[in-house]
């Protein structure tokens, strides 16, 4: 496939995990991609090709949006696709959330996407380009713990829908992908734990975790001209997680009693 021969894309958090998968998928389909990450280690192992450029940049800093946009324009001359992927998880419940935790979660999971989307608008207007935001299944439906993360990802969804309505007349499409449990380095420590598998993974309709390529493929579709009449949508790529029932504490306790060594 070659759906992006004339596209110039920015992908944040592209050094590993979902962001890397997205960047490599867009590149494989012909796009020129600026891969942004705060660590240069992952960026250094991306394909060595003129169509892939890298930028070591902490997207949470005040100067990040300008630096990212300037870098993309310097190497590509235009920007047609922005993928706001960077994020961090693992947050406590509301009653344990300090102001510092709240500020950190929103400062990584919402603020950079808001600022970069706002500042790239002039270029997307010229190109009639599009944005794909990475939300989360936890931003789609309620979930125990993870309060500030849930709020931030719900904010990504709200931002997506607002921008779709506000800038659709300019020819700009804005959509979001809401991943569920995906096999990445960030989820490695918990996704195979017996309790997690029994109470989360095995209660999903598809009954298994997803792969990075599942997210990358969905992003590639939304960013392509095949999705030219799709905007303001949030696609959950979660094995049916957000369509399943609430997992009660009683169910967890019952499992623990049946598996005392787990």
KELOBA-560317 format. One record per residue: residue number from 1; y negated, z, x negated of N, C-alpha, C in turn. Coordinates in steps of 0.2 Angstrom, whole numbers. Each point is the difference from the previous one (the first is absolute). Layout:
% KELOBA-560317
  num  nnorth    nup  neast  canorth   caup  caeast  cnorth    cup  ceast
  NUM       Y      Z      X        Y      Z       X       Y      Z      X
...
This chain:
% KELOBA-560317
  num  nnorth    nup  neast  canorth   caup  caeast  cnorth    cup  ceast
    1       6      0     -4       -6      0       4      -6      0     -4
    2      -6     -3      2       -6      0      -3      -5      0      5
    3      -1      6      3       -5      1       5      -7      1     -2
    4      -1      2     -7       -7      2      -2      -2     -4     -6
    5       0     -6      0       -2     -4      -6      -7      0     -2
    6      -4      1      6       -7      1      -1      -3      7      1
    7       4      5      0       -2      6       1      -1      4     -6
    8      -6      5      0       -1      4      -5       0      7      3
    9       5      4     -3        1      7       4      -1      5     -5
   10      -2      6      3       -1      7      -3       5      4      3
   11       4      4     -4        5      5       2      -1      6     -4
   12      -2      5      4       -1      7      -4       7      4      0
   13       0      4     -5        6      4      -1       6     -5     -2
   14      -1     -5     -4        5     -5      -1       4      1     -6
   15       0      6     -3        4      1      -6       7      2      1
   16       2      2      6        6      2       2       2      0      8
   17       6      1      1        1      1       8      -2     -5      4
   18      -2      1      6       -2     -4       5      -5     -5     -2
   19      -6      2     -4       -5     -4      -2       2     -5     -5
   20       5      2     -4        3     -5      -5       4     -5      3
   21       4      2      5        4     -5       4      -5     -5      4
   22      -5      2      3       -5     -4       3      -3     -5     -5
   23      -2      2     -5       -4     -4      -5       5     -5     -3
   24       6      2     -1        5     -5      -3       2     -5      6
   25       0      2      6        2     -5       6      -6     -5      0
   26      -6      2      0       -5     -4       1      -1     -5     -6
   27       2      2     -6        0     -4      -6       5     -5      1
   28       6      2      2        6     -4       1      -1     -6      5
   29      -5      1      5       -1     -5       5      -7     -4     -2
   30      -2      1     -6       -5     -4      -3      -7      2      0
   31      -1      7      2       -7      3      -1      -2      2     -7
   32      -6      0     -1       -3      3      -6      -1      7      2
   33       2      5     -4        0      7       2      -4      4     -5
   34      -5      4      2       -2      5      -4       3      7      2
   35       4      2     -5        4      7       1      -4      5     -3
   36      -1      5      4       -4      6      -1       4      6      0
   37      -1      4     -5        4      7       0      -4      4     -5
   38       0      7      1       -3      5      -5       4      1     -6
   39       6     -3      0        4      1      -6       2     -7     -3
   40      -1     -1     -6        1     -7      -3       8     -1     -2
   41       4      5      1        7      0      -2       4     -5      4
   42      -1      1      7        3     -5       5      -2     -7     -1
   43      -7      0      0       -3     -7       0       2     -4     -6
   44       2      3     -6        2     -3      -6       6     -4      1
   45       4      2      5        7     -3       0       0     -5      6
   46      -6     -2      3        0     -5       5       1     -7     -3
   47       2     -5      3        1     -7      -3      -6     -2     -4
   48       2     -3     -6       -5     -2      -4      -2     -8      2
   49      -5      0      4       -2     -7       3      -7      0      1
   50      -3     -5     -1       -8     -1       1      -2      2      8
   51       5     -1      4       -2      2       7       0      7      2
   52       3      4     -5       -1      7       1      -5      3     -5
   53      -4      4      2       -5      4      -4       0      7      2
   54      -1      4     -5        0      7       2      -6      4     -2
   55      -1      6      4       -6      4      -1       2      7      0
   56      -1      4     -5        1      7       0      -6      3      3
   57       1      3      6       -6      3       3       2      5      5
   58      -3      6      0        1      5       5      -4     -1      6
   59       3     -2      6       -3     -3       6      -4      6      3
   60       1      6     -2       -4      6       3      -7      1     -3
   61      -1     -4     -5       -7      1      -3      -5     -4      3
   62      -6      3     -1       -6     -3       4      -1     -8     -2
   63       1     -1     -6       -1     -7      -3       6     -5      2
   64       6      3      2        6     -5       1      -1     -6      4
   65      -3      0      6       -1     -6       4      -3     -5     -4
   66      -6      1     -3       -4     -5      -3       4     -3     -6
   67       4      5     -4        3     -2      -6       6     -5      2
   68       3      2      6        6     -4       2      -2     -7      2
   69      -5      0      4       -3     -7       3      -3     -4     -6
   70      -3      3     -4       -3     -4      -6       6     -3     -4
   71       5      4     -1        5     -2      -4       4     -6      3
   72       1      0      7        3     -5       3      -4     -6      0
   73      -6      0      1       -5     -6       0       0     -3     -7
   74       0      5     -5        0     -3      -7       6     -4     -1
   75       5      2      2        7     -4      -2       2     -5      5
   76      -2      1      6        2     -5       6      -6     -4      3
   77      -6      3      0       -5     -4       3      -1      1      8
   78       5      4      3        0      1       7       5      5      1
   79       0      3      6        5      5       3       1     -2      7
   80       7     -1      1        2     -2       7       4      5      3
   81       3      4     -4        5      6       3      -1      6     -3
   82      -1      5      3        0      7      -2       6      4      3
   83       4      3     -5        5      5       3      -2      7     -3
   84      -2      4      5       -1      7      -2       6      4      1
   85       3      1     -6        7      3       0       0      7     -3
   86      -5      2     -4        1      6      -4       0      6      5
   87       4      5     -2        1      6       4       4      5     -3
   88       0      6      3        4      6      -3       2      4      6
   89       6      3      0        3      3       5       1      8     -1
   90       5      3      3        1      7      -1      -5      5      1
   91      -2      1      7       -5      4       2       3      6      4
   92      -3      6      0        2      5       4      -2      0      7
   93       2      5      5       -2      0       7      -7      2      0
   94      -3     -1      6       -8      2       0      -1      7     -2
   95       3      5      2       -1      7      -1       0      1     -7
   96       3     -4     -4        1      1      -8      -5     -5     -4
   97      -4     -4      4       -4     -5      -3      -6      3     -2
   98      -2      0     -7       -6      3      -2      -5     -6      0
   99      -6      1     -1       -5     -5       0       1     -5     -6
  100       2      3     -6        2     -4      -5       5     -5      1
  101       6      2      3        5     -4       2      -2     -5      5
  102      -4      2      5       -3     -5       5      -4     -6     -4
  103      -5      3     -4       -4     -5      -4       4     -5     -4
  104       5      3     -3        4     -4      -5       4     -6      4
  105       3      2      6        4     -4       4      -4     -6      3
  106      -6      2      3       -4     -5       3      -4     -4     -6
  107      -1      3     -6       -3     -3      -5       5     -6     -3
  108       6      1      0        5     -5      -2       2     -5      5
  109       2      3      6        3     -4       5      -4     -4      5
  110      -7      2      0       -4     -3       5      -7     -3     -3
  111      -3      5     -4       -7     -2      -2       0     -7     -5
  112       5     -1     -4        0     -6      -4       1     -6      4
  113       4      0      5        1     -6       4      -6     -1      4
  114      -4      5      3       -6     -1       3      -5     -3     -4
  115      -1      3     -6       -6     -3      -4       2     -7     -3
  116       6     -1     -2        1     -7      -3       0     -5      6
  117       3      2      6       -1     -5       5      -7     -2      2
  118      -4      6      0       -7     -1       2      -4     -5     -5
  119       2      1     -7       -4     -3      -5       3     -7     -1
  120       6     -2      2        2     -6      -1      -1     -5      6
  121      -3      3      5       -2     -4       6      -4     -7     -2
  122      -5      0     -4       -3     -6      -1       4     -6     -3
  123       5      2     -4        4     -5      -3       5     -2      5
  124       3      4      4        5     -2       6      -4     -4      5
  125      -6      1      1       -4     -4       5       0     -7     -3
  126      -1     -1     -6       -1     -7      -3       7     -3      0
  127       5      4     -1        7     -3       0       4      0      6
  128      -3      3      5        3      1       7       7      3     -2
  129       0      6     -4        6      3      -3       3      5      5
  130       4      4     -3        3      6       4       2      6     -4
  131       1      5      3        2      7      -3       6      2      3
  132       5      3     -4        5      3       3       0      7     -3
  133       0      5      4        0      7      -2       7      3      1
  134       2      4     -5        6      4       0      -1      7      3
  135       2      1      7        0      6       3       6      4     -1
  136       3      3      5        6      3       0       3      2      7
  137       7      0      0        2      2       7      -2      7      2
  138      -2      4     -5       -3      7       2      -7     -1      2
  139      -3     -5     -1       -7     -1       3       1     -3      7
  140       6     -3      2        1     -3       6       2      5      6
  141       4      5     -2        3      5       4      -1      7     -3
  142       1      5      4       -1      7      -3       6      2     -4
  143      -1      4     -5        5      2      -4      -1      7     -3
  144       5      4     -1       -1      7      -2      -2      0     -7
  145      -5      5     -2       -3      0      -7      -4     -6     -1
  146      -2     -1     -6       -4     -6      -2      -6     -1      4
  147      -4      5      1       -6      0       5      -5     -5     -3
  148      -3      1     -6       -5     -4      -2       2     -7     -1
  149       6     -1     -3        3     -7      -1       0     -3      7
  150       3      3      5        0     -3       7      -7     -2      2
  151      -5      4     -1       -6     -1       2      -3     -6     -4
  152       1     -1     -6       -2     -5      -4       3     -7      2
  153       6      0      1        4     -6       2      -2     -2      7
  154      -1      5      4       -3     -2       7      -7     -3     -1
  155      -4      2     -5       -6     -2      -1       0     -8     -2
  156       5     -1     -4        1     -7      -3       2     -5      6
  157       4      3      5        1     -4       6      -6     -1      4
  158      -4      5      1       -7     -1       4      -4     -4     -4
  159      -1      0     -6       -4     -5      -4       2     -7      1
  160       7     -1      0        3     -6       0      -2     -3      7
  161       0      3      5       -1     -2       7      -8     -1      1
  162      -4      4     -3       -7     -1       0      -2     -6     -3
  163       2     -1     -6       -2     -6      -4       3     -6      3
  164       5      0      3        3     -6       4      -5     -2      5
  165      -2      5      4       -5     -2       5      -7     -2     -2
  166      -2      4     -5       -7     -1      -3      -1     -7     -4
  167       5     -2     -3       -1     -5      -5       5     -6      2
  168       3      0      5        4     -6       3      -4     -6      1
  169      -6      1      3       -5     -6       1      -2     -3     -7
  170       1      4     -6       -2     -3      -6       6     -4     -3
  171       6      0      4        6     -3      -3       4      4     -4
  172      -1      7      0        3      4      -4       6      4      4
  173       6      0     -2        5      3       3       2      7     -4
  174       2      5      4        1      6      -3       6      3      4
  175       6      1     -4        6      3       3       2      6     -5
  176       5      3      3        3      6      -4       8      0      0
  177       3      2     -5        7      1       0       1      8     -1
  178       5      3      4        1      7       0       7      1     -2
  179       1      1     -7        7      1      -2       3      7      2
  180       6      0      1        4      6       1       3      2     -7
  181       6      2      0        3      3      -6       2     -6     -4
  182      -3     -2     -6        1     -5      -4       3      2     -7
  183       5     -3     -3        2      2      -6      -5     -2     -6
  184      -3      5     -2       -5     -1      -6       1      6     -4
  185      -4      0     -6        1      6      -4      -3      7      3
  186      -5     -1      5       -3      5       3       5      4      5
  187       5     -4      3        4      3       5       7      2     -3
  188       1     -2     -7        7      1      -3       2      7      1
  189      -4      5     -1        2      7       0       3      3      6
  190      -2     -4      6        2      3       6       4     -4      5
  191       0     -7     -1        3     -4       4       8      0      0
  192       3      3     -5        7      1       0       2      7      1
  193      -5      4      1        2      7       1       4      1      7
  194       6      3      0        4      1       6      -4      1      7
  195      -5      6     -1       -3      2       6      -5     -6      2
  196      -3     -3     -4       -5     -5       1       4     -6      4
  197       5     -2     -3        4     -6       3       2      2      7
  198       3      6      1        2      2       6      -5      0      6
  199      -6      3     -2       -5      1       5      -5     -5      0
  200      -1     -4     -5       -5     -6       1       4     -7      0
  201       3     -1     -6        3     -7      -1       5     -2      5
  202       5      5      2        5     -2       4      -2      1      7
  203      -6      2      2       -2      0       7      -4     -6      1
  204      -2     -4     -5       -3     -7       2       5     -5      2
  205      -3     -4      5        5     -5       3       4     -4     -5
  206      -3     -2     -6        3     -4      -5       4      4     -5
  207      -2      7      0        4      4      -4       0      0     -8
  208      -5     -4     -2        0      0      -8      -7     -1     -2
  209      -2      2     -6       -6     -1      -3      -2     -7     -1
  210      -6     -2      0       -2     -7      -1      -1     -1     -7
  211      -1     -7     -2       -2     -2      -7      -7     -2      0
  212      -2      0     -7       -7     -2      -1      -1     -7      3
  213       5     -5     -1       -1     -7       2      -1      0      8
  214       3      5      4       -2      0       7      -7      0      1
  215      -4      4     -3       -7      1       0      -3     -6     -2
  216       2     -2     -6       -4     -6      -3       1     -6      4
  217       6     -1      3        1     -6       4      -5      0      6
  218      -1      6      3       -4      1       6      -7     -1     -2
  219      -2      2     -6       -7     -1      -2      -2     -7     -1
  220       5     -3     -3       -1     -8      -2       0     -4      7
  221       3      2      5        0     -4       6      -7      2      3
  222      -2      6      0       -7      1       3      -6     -3     -4
  223       1      0     -6       -5     -3      -4       0     -8      0
  224       5     -3      2        1     -7       0      -3     -3      6
  225      -1     -7      0       -3     -4       6       5      0      5
  226       7      2     -1        4      1       6      -2      5      5
  227      -4      5     -2       -2      5       4      -8     -1      2
  228      -2     -6      0       -7     -2       1      -2      3      7
  229       4      1      5       -2      3       6       2      7      1
  230       1      3     -5        1      7       0      -5      5     -3
  231      -3      4      3       -5      5      -3       0      6      4
  232      -2      6     -3        0      6       3       7      3      2
  233       5     -2     -4        7      2       2       2      5     -5
  234       5      5      2        3      4      -5       7     -1      1
  235       4     -2     -5        7     -2       0       3      6     -4
  236       5      3      4        4      6      -3       6     -3     -3
  237       1      1     -6        6     -3      -4       3      6     -2
  238       4      3      5        3      7      -1       7      1      3
  239       4     -5      1        6      1       2       1      3      7
  240      -6     -1      4        0      3       7      -2      7      0
  241      -2      3     -6       -2      7       0      -5      2      5
  242      -5     -4      1       -5      2       5       2     -1      7
  243       6     -3      1        2      0       7       6      5      2
  244       1      4     -5        5      5       1      -2      7      2
  245       4      5      2       -2      6       3      -2      5     -5
  246      -3      5      2       -3      6      -4       6      3     -3
  247       0      2     -6        6      4      -3      -2      7      0
  248       3      4      4       -2      7       1       3      5     -6
  249      -3      6     -1        2      4      -4       7      3      1
  250       1      0      7        7      2       2       5     -5     -3
  251      -1     -6      0        5     -5      -3       1      1     -7
  252      -6      1     -3        1      2      -8       4      6     -1
  253      -2      5      4        4      6      -1       8     -1      1
  254       1     -4      5        7     -1       2       4     -4     -6
  255      -4     -4     -3        3     -4      -5       1      5     -6
  256      -5      4     -1        1      5      -6       6      4      1
  257       1      3      6        6      4       1       6     -4     -1
  258       0     -6      2        6     -4      -1       1     -2     -7
  259      -5      0     -4        0     -2      -7      -3      5     -5
  260       3      6      0       -4      6      -4      -1     -2     -7
  261       3     -5     -3       -1     -1      -7      -5     -6     -1
  262      -2     -2      6       -5     -6      -1      -7      2     -1
